């Protein structure tokens, strides 16, 4: 299938760039967290909570990789783009709002992927009865939820050689019409939002496309860059099932999964549990008051700390909630090797030091012994002994 071959080539090229530039991305993240973030914090007088939130995004290795890739992995351009994006995020996403469900956006369960290992989204184009500002807010929130979900999948991939870096989208055009689409909103999304979440999408499959959509597609084509157009596909139903297989598609699109309204969506916020009224017993005079232990939450937790649930790896801690996350977004083998070497040195450094001192002393003694054997005989001035 030509679609599969093209997407496989794109995926392989992306992974090659990822692995060849990963060490530079880690170094870039260190610079951002160590130098750029404190500067932004001082300039904008960020609160500790907003600083922790900004640090979480800078620790998202997959997002930093995609921005660097957009800037051709040029360090100076990447730093500038990331700093501008950070300021944009502080203006548009902070303070945090409770996540809300987006009715026409569906994320298939995390264990269901396309043949190349990417998570699948289903988006239904429908008319929305909201103000323009409210729609813009919802779009920004939707992209942020997509980023967070992809980051979670990336972190869970650990040392997988092919971590998920992008989505594939099933775009259902069944209800699309001139009345349900806002060209200005689409243009704003392409120019203002997508560049801040660059590279999230590997492919878009246009479903239920017909001749009635040709006019709208002609307009959209002029607004999209060539690189985006190369990732848009118009498959027949048989081609769609052939690429994804029935086990990876909902019933609406010829698959064997439940319908979108019934399928589990890992991005939809769970309903809160009903609050249960607790009866409190007043303390008696005989029972001393017990103070709650304070939560110790340093910014960076040592790999060998007892507070570190991932022993051997560098872990960051949120000062707000005490949550733990990997410093670079995922486990790195070199972090574990560095910790093991450190523990080995702590355990054996006295023996190693003594052995080295003994070896050095032995070498000097051996050199001195050889030098004594090669010493020329002294000339004697006592008669009768000179020639002995």
LUMDRENSE-385351 format. One record per residue (C-alpha): x, y, z; residue in one letter. Coordinates in pm, 1 decimal. Example, Ala and Ser with C-alpha at 12.3 -4.5 7.8 and 13.67 -1.06 7.14 Angstrom:
LUMDRENSE-385351
+----------+----------+----------+---------+
:        x :        y :        z : residuo :
+----------+----------+----------+---------+
:   1230.0 :   -450.0 :    780.0 :       A :
:   1367.0 :   -106.0 :    714.0 :       S :
+----------+----------+----------+---------+
***
This chain:
LUMDRENSE-385351
+----------+----------+----------+---------+
:        x :        y :        z : residuo :
+----------+----------+----------+---------+
:      0.0 :      0.0 :      0.0 :       X :
:    148.9 :    331.9 :   -111.4 :       X :
:     13.6 :    518.5 :    193.9 :       X :
:    186.3 :    279.8 :    431.7 :       X :
:    519.5 :    305.2 :    248.4 :       X :
:    510.0 :    684.9 :    248.6 :       X :
:    420.6 :    707.2 :    617.6 :       X :
:    683.2 :    446.8 :    704.1 :       X :
:    950.9 :    650.9 :    525.7 :       X :
:    840.4 :    961.7 :    713.9 :       X :
:    840.2 :    773.0 :   1045.2 :       X :
:   1187.7 :    627.9 :    987.3 :       X :
:   1327.1 :    970.5 :    892.9 :       X :
:   1173.4 :   1122.0 :   1208.2 :       X :
:   1320.8 :    851.4 :   1432.2 :       X :
:   1662.0 :    889.1 :   1271.7 :       X :
:   1655.2 :   1262.2 :   1348.8 :       X :
:   1534.5 :   1187.8 :   1699.9 :       X :
:   1815.3 :    945.4 :   1785.9 :       X :
:   2091.7 :   1146.3 :   1618.4 :       X :
:   1993.8 :   1467.8 :   1801.7 :       X :
:   1869.5 :   1331.2 :   2135.9 :       X :
:   2186.7 :   1413.6 :   2329.6 :       X :
:   2175.3 :   1771.7 :   2199.6 :       X :
:   1809.9 :   1794.2 :   2306.1 :       X :
:   1901.4 :   1685.5 :   2659.7 :       X :
:   2176.1 :   1949.9 :   2672.8 :       X :
:   1931.2 :   2207.9 :   2540.3 :       X :
:   1683.5 :   2120.4 :   2815.8 :       X :
:   1954.2 :   2161.6 :   3079.1 :       X :
:   2031.8 :   2509.9 :   2943.5 :       X :
:   1663.9 :   2602.9 :   2934.8 :       X :
:   1597.9 :   2494.3 :   3293.0 :       X :
:   1926.3 :   2623.3 :   3435.7 :       X :
:   1958.1 :   2957.3 :   3250.2 :       X :
:   1647.1 :   3057.6 :   3053.5 :       X :
:   1378.7 :   2975.1 :   3309.9 :       X :
:   1538.0 :   3175.7 :   3596.3 :       X :
:   1569.4 :   3472.6 :   3360.7 :       X :
:   1202.9 :   3450.2 :   3259.9 :       X :
:   1105.4 :   3401.5 :   3624.7 :       X :
:   1283.5 :   3720.6 :   3730.1 :       X :
:   1154.3 :   3920.1 :   3434.1 :       X :
:    787.8 :   3822.6 :   3479.1 :       X :
:    804.1 :   3769.5 :   3856.6 :       X :
:    657.8 :   3422.6 :   3825.7 :       X :
:    509.5 :   3251.0 :   4128.0 :       X :
:    660.5 :   2917.2 :   4242.4 :       X :
:    355.6 :   2737.4 :   4098.9 :       X :
:    387.4 :   2893.1 :   3754.1 :       X :
:    761.7 :   2829.4 :   3759.2 :       X :
:    702.5 :   2459.6 :   3831.4 :       X :
:    443.2 :   2448.0 :   3553.1 :       X :
:    688.6 :   2606.6 :   3307.5 :       X :
:    959.2 :   2362.2 :   3416.4 :       X :
:    726.1 :   2069.7 :   3342.7 :       X :
:    693.1 :   2184.8 :   2981.7 :       X :
:   1067.6 :   2242.2 :   2943.2 :       X :
:   1120.3 :   1886.9 :   3072.0 :       X :
:    896.4 :   1747.9 :   2796.0 :       X :
:   1167.5 :   1601.7 :   2572.7 :       X :
:    932.0 :   1516.5 :   2286.1 :       X :
:    797.5 :   1873.7 :   2266.2 :       X :
:   1144.8 :   2028.9 :   2278.7 :       X :
:   1254.0 :   1783.7 :   2008.6 :       X :
:    968.6 :   1883.8 :   1778.5 :       X :
:   1041.1 :   2255.1 :   1819.8 :       X :
:   1411.2 :   2196.5 :   1755.6 :       X :
:   1326.5 :   1992.0 :   1449.5 :       X :
:   1112.5 :   2277.0 :   1317.2 :       X :
:   1420.0 :   2499.7 :   1356.5 :       X :
:   1648.7 :   2244.8 :   1185.2 :       X :
:   1820.8 :   2167.6 :   1517.3 :       X :
:   2004.4 :   2501.1 :   1514.4 :       X :
:   2067.2 :   2569.2 :   1882.2 :       X :
:   2031.1 :   2950.5 :   1875.9 :       X :
:   1708.7 :   2940.1 :   1671.2 :       X :
:   1567.9 :   2664.4 :   1890.7 :       X :
:   1640.5 :   2855.2 :   2211.3 :       X :
:   1471.1 :   3164.5 :   2073.6 :       X :
:   1166.0 :   2970.6 :   1952.2 :       X :
:   1128.8 :   2783.7 :   2282.1 :       X :
:   1153.7 :   3102.6 :   2485.5 :       X :
:    886.5 :   3271.0 :   2270.3 :       X :
:    663.2 :   2965.3 :   2304.0 :       X :
:    711.9 :   2965.4 :   2681.3 :       X :
:    597.4 :   3328.8 :   2700.1 :       X :
:    298.2 :   3248.2 :   2478.4 :       X :
:    205.1 :   2956.7 :   2705.8 :       X :
:    222.0 :   3176.1 :   3015.1 :       X :
:    -10.5 :   3425.4 :   2845.2 :       X :
:   -261.8 :   3172.0 :   2710.1 :       X :
:   -250.4 :   2864.3 :   2935.3 :       X :
:   -171.5 :   3001.6 :   3280.4 :       X :
:   -336.6 :   2999.9 :   3527.0 :       X :
:   -453.3 :   2645.4 :   3473.3 :       X :
:   -816.6 :   2567.9 :   3405.7 :       X :
:   -990.1 :   2239.3 :   3488.5 :       X :
:   -974.0 :   2004.4 :   3187.9 :       X :
:  -1302.0 :   1982.2 :   3003.8 :       X :
:  -1440.8 :   1725.2 :   2767.3 :       X :
:  -1441.9 :   1815.5 :   2397.1 :       X :
:  -1739.8 :   1633.7 :   2241.2 :       X :
:  -1606.7 :   1607.7 :   1885.5 :       X :
:  -1251.1 :   1500.5 :   1981.6 :       X :
:  -1196.7 :   1135.0 :   2064.4 :       X :
:   -870.0 :    966.8 :   2154.8 :       X :
:   -865.2 :    590.7 :   2107.5 :       X :
:   -732.3 :    378.4 :   2396.9 :       X :
:   -357.5 :    399.8 :   2448.8 :       X :
:   -291.4 :     39.4 :   2347.4 :       X :
:   -458.4 :     90.6 :   2009.0 :       X :
:   -213.1 :    232.1 :   1754.9 :       X :
:   -172.6 :    260.6 :   1381.0 :       X :
:     60.3 :      4.7 :   1211.7 :       X :
:    358.5 :    233.0 :   1279.0 :       X :
:    291.4 :    267.9 :   1652.9 :       X :
:    127.3 :    612.2 :   1664.3 :       X :
:   -178.2 :    690.3 :   1883.5 :       X :
:   -503.7 :    756.1 :   1694.8 :       X :
:   -739.2 :   1052.8 :   1722.1 :       X :
:  -1088.8 :   1078.2 :   1575.2 :       X :
:  -1216.6 :   1431.4 :   1511.9 :       X :
:  -1569.9 :   1505.6 :   1395.8 :       X :
:  -1615.6 :   1840.0 :   1221.4 :       X :
:  -1939.6 :   1980.5 :   1363.2 :       X :
:  -2096.7 :   2321.5 :   1410.1 :       X :
:  -2024.3 :   2474.7 :   1750.7 :       X :
:  -2266.7 :   2712.8 :   1915.8 :       X :
:  -2011.5 :   2919.1 :   2108.0 :       X :
:  -1859.1 :   3263.2 :   2082.0 :       X :
:  -1540.7 :   3305.7 :   1881.2 :       X :
:  -1331.6 :   3372.1 :   2192.4 :       X :
:  -1471.2 :   3063.4 :   2361.9 :       X :
:  -1390.9 :   2850.7 :   2057.7 :       X :
:  -1035.0 :   2982.2 :   2048.8 :       X :
:   -995.2 :   2899.6 :   2416.1 :       X :
:  -1125.0 :   2547.6 :   2357.7 :       X :
:   -884.1 :   2493.3 :   2068.7 :       X :
:   -583.0 :   2596.4 :   2277.2 :       X :
:   -696.8 :   2373.3 :   2563.6 :       X :
:   -747.8 :   2081.7 :   2323.6 :       X :
:   -394.6 :   2110.0 :   2185.9 :       X :
:   -252.8 :   2123.5 :   2538.8 :       X :
:   -445.6 :   1809.5 :   2636.3 :       X :
:   -307.6 :   1637.1 :   2326.6 :       X :
:     45.6 :   1738.7 :   2421.2 :       X :
:      6.9 :   1610.1 :   2777.1 :       X :
:   -136.1 :   1278.4 :   2659.1 :       X :
:    144.2 :   1229.7 :   2406.6 :       X :
:    400.8 :   1317.8 :   2674.4 :       X :
:    251.8 :   1050.7 :   2900.0 :       X :
:    276.9 :    790.4 :   2624.3 :       X :
:    633.4 :    901.9 :   2550.3 :       X :
:    737.0 :    878.5 :   2916.3 :       X :
:    582.6 :    532.5 :   2947.0 :       X :
:    777.1 :    410.8 :   2643.1 :       X :
:   1098.1 :    426.6 :   2851.8 :       X :
:   1387.3 :    289.0 :   2639.4 :       X :
:   1175.9 :    193.6 :   2338.4 :       X :
:   1372.6 :    265.0 :   2020.5 :       X :
:   1050.0 :    387.3 :   1856.8 :       X :
:    875.2 :    612.8 :   2110.1 :       X :
:    546.0 :    775.7 :   2005.2 :       X :
:    621.7 :   1129.0 :   1886.2 :       X :
:    312.5 :   1209.0 :   1678.4 :       X :
:    -58.2 :   1133.3 :   1630.9 :       X :
:   -253.5 :   1014.4 :   1331.6 :       X :
:   -596.2 :   1174.6 :   1288.2 :       X :
:   -919.9 :   1041.3 :   1147.9 :       X :
:  -1101.4 :   1358.9 :   1035.2 :       X :
:  -1470.8 :   1288.7 :    981.8 :       X :
:  -1624.8 :   1535.3 :    733.2 :       X :
:  -1975.2 :   1388.9 :    741.1 :       X :
:  -2130.3 :   1702.0 :    898.1 :       X :
:  -1901.0 :   1956.5 :    734.4 :       X :
:  -2071.8 :   2238.2 :    544.4 :       X :
:  -2014.4 :   2603.0 :    461.8 :       X :
:  -2236.7 :   2693.9 :    757.2 :       X :
:  -2041.0 :   2478.7 :   1007.8 :       X :
:  -1694.6 :   2605.5 :    923.5 :       X :
:  -1534.7 :   2936.2 :   1016.6 :       X :
:  -1253.0 :   3019.6 :    776.7 :       X :
:  -1118.1 :   3293.8 :   1004.5 :       X :
:  -1102.2 :   3053.4 :   1299.6 :       X :
:   -925.3 :   2793.3 :   1085.5 :       X :
:   -672.8 :   3055.0 :    966.9 :       X :
:   -611.3 :   3168.0 :   1325.9 :       X :
:   -551.5 :   2806.7 :   1434.4 :       X :
:   -301.6 :   2744.3 :   1154.0 :       X :
:   -108.0 :   3064.7 :   1219.8 :       X :
:   -129.4 :   3108.5 :   1597.3 :       X :
:   -178.7 :   2769.4 :   1762.9 :       X :
:    -24.3 :   2497.1 :   1547.2 :       X :
:    325.2 :   2657.4 :   1542.7 :       X :
:    322.9 :   2644.0 :   1926.0 :       X :
:    244.5 :   2270.9 :   1911.0 :       X :
:    446.7 :   2194.5 :   1600.1 :       X :
:    490.1 :   1842.5 :   1470.0 :       X :
:    211.9 :   1675.2 :   1671.6 :       X :
:     47.0 :   1519.6 :   1366.4 :       X :
:    201.8 :   1256.1 :   1138.1 :       X :
:    -96.4 :   1207.0 :    906.8 :       X :
:   -459.5 :   1312.0 :    855.7 :       X :
:   -706.8 :   1070.8 :    697.1 :       X :
:  -1006.0 :   1258.3 :    552.1 :       X :
:  -1316.2 :   1040.4 :    597.1 :       X :
:  -1656.4 :   1073.3 :    429.4 :       X :
:  -1511.2 :   1315.9 :    177.0 :       X :
:  -1734.5 :   1385.1 :   -122.2 :       X :
:  -1760.5 :   1625.3 :   -414.7 :       X :
:  -1957.5 :   1868.1 :   -193.0 :       X :
:  -1638.4 :   1928.1 :      7.5 :       X :
:  -1421.8 :   2007.3 :   -294.4 :       X :
:  -1481.6 :   2382.6 :   -274.3 :       X :
:  -1389.4 :   2401.1 :     94.4 :       X :
:  -1082.5 :   2185.8 :     42.5 :       X :
:   -971.7 :   2422.9 :   -233.7 :       X :
:   -980.2 :   2707.7 :     20.6 :       X :
:   -801.3 :   2512.3 :    292.9 :       X :
:   -525.4 :   2402.0 :     56.3 :       X :
:   -418.8 :   2763.1 :     12.1 :       X :
:   -387.6 :   2811.9 :    387.9 :       X :
:   -179.9 :   2502.2 :    463.5 :       X :
:    196.8 :   2474.3 :    401.7 :       X :
:    324.3 :   2217.6 :    152.7 :       X :
:    469.4 :   2002.4 :    430.6 :       X :
:    121.3 :   1969.8 :    585.0 :       X :
:    -48.6 :   1891.6 :    255.0 :       X :
:    187.3 :   1597.2 :    199.9 :       X :
:     48.0 :   1435.6 :    516.1 :       X :
:   -320.6 :   1454.2 :    411.8 :       X :
:   -481.4 :   1140.1 :    265.9 :       X :
:   -822.8 :   1067.4 :    114.2 :       X :
:   -864.7 :    689.4 :    153.7 :       X :
:  -1155.6 :    474.9 :     45.0 :       X :
:  -1321.1 :    273.5 :    320.8 :       X :
:  -1145.4 :    -42.9 :    205.4 :       X :
:   -807.3 :    134.9 :    203.4 :       X :
:   -868.6 :    273.0 :    551.8 :       X :
:   -945.7 :    -72.9 :    692.4 :       X :
:   -649.3 :   -218.4 :    506.0 :       X :
:   -410.4 :     30.8 :    661.4 :       X :
:   -538.2 :     33.7 :   1020.4 :       X :
:   -701.3 :   -312.9 :   1041.3 :       X :
:  -1054.0 :   -355.8 :   1187.6 :       X :
:   -919.2 :   -399.0 :   1542.1 :       X :
:   -788.8 :    -38.7 :   1541.2 :       X :
:  -1101.4 :    134.6 :   1405.3 :       X :
:  -1438.1 :    219.1 :   1566.8 :       X :
:  -1755.4 :     82.5 :   1411.9 :       X :
:  -1836.3 :    413.4 :   1240.1 :       X :
:  -1535.9 :    363.9 :   1012.4 :       X :
:  -1562.2 :     -6.4 :    939.8 :       X :
:  -1378.2 :   -141.1 :   1243.7 :       X :
:  -1461.1 :   -384.6 :   1520.2 :       X :
:  -1415.9 :   -143.2 :   1812.1 :       X :
:  -1719.8 :      6.4 :   1988.5 :       X :
:  -1866.7 :    331.7 :   1860.9 :       X :
:  -1694.0 :    657.3 :   1950.5 :       X :
:  -1959.7 :    736.0 :   2208.7 :       X :
:  -1887.7 :    410.9 :   2394.1 :       X :
:  -1516.3 :    360.4 :   2347.1 :       X :
:  -1281.1 :    444.4 :   2633.7 :       X :
:  -1111.4 :    781.1 :   2588.6 :       X :
:   -791.2 :    823.5 :   2796.3 :       X :
:   -802.7 :   1203.0 :   2752.6 :       X :
:  -1149.5 :   1261.1 :   2889.6 :       X :
:  -1139.3 :   1371.4 :   3254.1 :       X :
:  -1293.2 :   1118.8 :   3488.7 :       X :
:  -1596.4 :   1219.2 :   3687.1 :       X :
:  -1508.5 :   1304.9 :   4046.4 :       X :
:  -1613.5 :   1063.3 :   4313.1 :       X :
:  -1907.4 :   1182.3 :   4525.8 :       X :
:  -1793.0 :   1342.1 :   4844.4 :       X :
:  -1857.8 :   1142.8 :   5159.1 :       X :
:  -1928.7 :   1333.4 :   5474.2 :       X :
:  -1679.6 :   1247.6 :   5742.9 :       X :
:  -1768.0 :   1254.2 :   6110.1 :       X :
:  -1489.2 :   1393.4 :   6317.7 :       X :
:  -1441.4 :   1303.4 :   6680.5 :       X :
:  -1331.3 :   1599.9 :   6892.1 :       X :
:   -994.6 :   1540.7 :   7056.2 :       X :
:   -996.1 :   1465.0 :   7422.7 :       X :
:   -764.6 :   1618.1 :   7673.7 :       X :
:   -579.4 :   1290.0 :   7712.2 :       X :
:   -498.4 :   1261.9 :   7343.1 :       X :
:   -207.3 :   1487.5 :   7246.5 :       X :
:   -227.6 :   1676.1 :   6921.6 :       X :
:    -27.4 :   1513.7 :   6645.2 :       X :
:    129.8 :   1747.2 :   6394.2 :       X :
:    128.9 :   1642.5 :   6029.8 :       X :
:    472.7 :   1579.1 :   5883.0 :       X :
:    579.3 :   1839.1 :   5634.3 :       X :
:    630.3 :   1727.0 :   5279.2 :       X :
:    987.8 :   1766.8 :   5164.1 :       X :
:    985.8 :   1852.4 :   4794.8 :       X :
:   1315.6 :   1975.8 :   4656.6 :       X :
:   1322.4 :   2077.6 :   4291.6 :       X :
:   1562.4 :   1801.1 :   4198.8 :       X :
:   1579.8 :   1477.3 :   4397.0 :       X :
:   1907.3 :   1289.3 :   4415.0 :       X :
:   1910.8 :    955.9 :   4227.2 :       X :
:   2008.0 :    783.0 :   4554.3 :       X :
:   1763.5 :    967.3 :   4780.2 :       X :
:   1519.0 :    767.2 :   4990.9 :       X :
:   1246.5 :   1000.7 :   4857.0 :       X :
:   1319.4 :    893.4 :   4499.8 :       X :
:   1071.5 :    628.0 :   4379.3 :       X :
:   1286.5 :    566.9 :   4068.3 :       X :
:   1615.9 :    480.6 :   4235.4 :       X :
:   1913.4 :    549.0 :   4013.1 :       X :
:   1749.1 :    810.5 :   3790.7 :       X :
:   1736.8 :   1189.1 :   3812.2 :       X :
:   1389.0 :   1293.9 :   3926.3 :       X :
:   1219.7 :   1632.3 :   3957.9 :       X :
:    960.7 :   1707.9 :   4224.6 :       X :
:    671.3 :   1947.7 :   4210.4 :       X :
:    668.1 :   2177.6 :   4508.0 :       X :
:    292.0 :   2206.7 :   4481.8 :       X :
:    174.8 :   1847.6 :   4477.0 :       X :
:    487.4 :   1650.0 :   4555.6 :       X :
:    458.2 :   1454.4 :   4230.4 :       X :
:    769.2 :   1291.2 :   4090.0 :       X :
:    874.8 :   1284.9 :   3724.8 :       X :
:   1189.9 :   1204.3 :   3534.3 :       X :
:   1412.8 :   1506.4 :   3487.9 :       X :
:   1440.1 :   1455.2 :   3112.4 :       X :
:   1095.3 :   1306.4 :   3065.3 :       X :
:   1205.0 :    943.1 :   3056.1 :       X :
:   1453.7 :    693.9 :   3198.9 :       X :
:   1801.3 :    730.4 :   3056.1 :       X :
:   2051.5 :    443.7 :   3077.3 :       X :
:   2341.2 :    681.1 :   3132.8 :       X :
:   2170.9 :    819.9 :   3446.6 :       X :
:   2153.2 :    470.2 :   3593.1 :       X :
:   2513.3 :    391.0 :   3492.1 :       X :
:   2630.9 :    717.7 :   3651.5 :       X :
:   2448.2 :    629.5 :   3975.1 :       X :
:   2592.6 :    275.8 :   3981.8 :       X :
:   2944.9 :    411.6 :   3927.6 :       X :
:   2889.1 :    662.4 :   4207.3 :       X :
:   2773.4 :    388.9 :   4445.5 :       X :
:   3067.9 :    168.3 :   4343.5 :       X :
:   3310.0 :    452.5 :   4423.4 :       X :
:   3145.1 :    520.0 :   4759.8 :       X :
:   3176.5 :    153.7 :   4853.4 :       X :
:   3528.7 :     80.2 :   4725.9 :       X :
:   3707.9 :    415.3 :   4701.8 :       X :
:   3931.9 :    343.6 :   5006.1 :       X :
:   4044.2 :     11.1 :   4863.4 :       X :
:   4096.9 :    161.9 :   4519.8 :       X :
:   4297.8 :    454.2 :   4664.3 :       X :
:   4513.9 :    221.2 :   4873.8 :       X :
:   4570.3 :     -6.1 :   4573.6 :       X :
:   4671.7 :    285.5 :   4353.7 :       X :
:   4915.1 :    419.6 :   4617.9 :       X :
:   5066.2 :     73.7 :   4662.0 :       X :
:   5101.2 :     29.5 :   4284.2 :       X :
:   5267.5 :    370.5 :   4245.5 :       X :
:   5510.7 :    294.4 :   4531.2 :       X :
:   5594.9 :    -41.7 :   4375.6 :       X :
:   5663.4 :    121.2 :   4041.0 :       X :
:   5901.7 :    375.8 :   4198.3 :       X :
:   6082.8 :    103.3 :   4391.1 :       X :
:   6118.8 :   -105.1 :   4077.6 :       X :
:   6251.7 :    189.2 :   3880.0 :       X :
:   6499.8 :    266.3 :   4160.1 :       X :
:   6617.1 :    -94.3 :   4170.3 :       X :
:   6677.2 :    -99.9 :   3794.6 :       X :
:   6863.8 :    228.7 :   3812.4 :       X :
:   7093.2 :     85.3 :   4087.0 :       X :
:   7175.1 :   -223.2 :   3876.2 :       X :
:   7275.0 :    -12.7 :   3578.6 :       X :
:   7506.9 :    213.0 :   3785.0 :       X :
:   7872.4 :    218.6 :   3650.8 :       X :
:   8150.5 :     87.1 :   3887.6 :       X :
:   8336.3 :    357.8 :   4072.4 :       X :
:   8710.3 :    410.5 :   3997.7 :       X :
:   8932.2 :    331.9 :   4301.2 :       X :
:   9248.1 :    531.5 :   4375.6 :       X :
:   9394.5 :    267.0 :   4611.5 :       X :
:   9689.8 :     84.2 :   4449.4 :       X :
:   9629.2 :   -279.1 :   4379.2 :       X :
:   9254.1 :   -249.0 :   4382.4 :       X :
:   9204.1 :    -39.7 :   4069.1 :       X :
:   9200.6 :   -333.7 :   3830.0 :       X :
:   9011.9 :   -578.8 :   4046.3 :       X :
+----------+----------+----------+---------+
***
